[in-house]
Amino acid sequence: MLGQLISSLDDPQVAAGLVAALNDPALLDRMAAIASDTGQAQTELVASAVRGFIDTASDDLWTQLIGIMNRAEDPGLAAMRAILTRAFPPASEVKS
């Protein structure tokens, strides 16, 4: 199921649905600001961040993600939220 979601993120409607389903106003605000700053559509930003995680995540990050999914009512959405929160952390968590 997660694989299907990831492979369908290139469809702007799927990515927009994911963004709407996140129900995390702070994360959505950060993503909107980054999209505005970079001139990217928010849906492109989502797809790019998820692909970046898939391509570069360490075994430890994958293990953490699996743990998050195992505890979640909606594992796919929980995985996407975790990936996007990691990709777009709050300013207070960004290390300089």
HELIX and SHEET records of a PDB file:
HELIX    1   1 LEU A    2  SER A    7  1                                   6    
HELIX    2   2 PRO A   12  LEU A   22  1                                  11    
HELIX    3   3 PRO A   25  THR A   38  1                                  14    
HELIX    4   4 GLN A   42  THR A   56  1                                  15    
HELIX    5   5 ASP A   59  ARG A   71  1                                  13    
HELIX    6   6 PRO A   75  ALA A   87  1                                  13    
HELIX    7   7 ALA A   91  GLU A   93  5                                   3    
END                                                                             
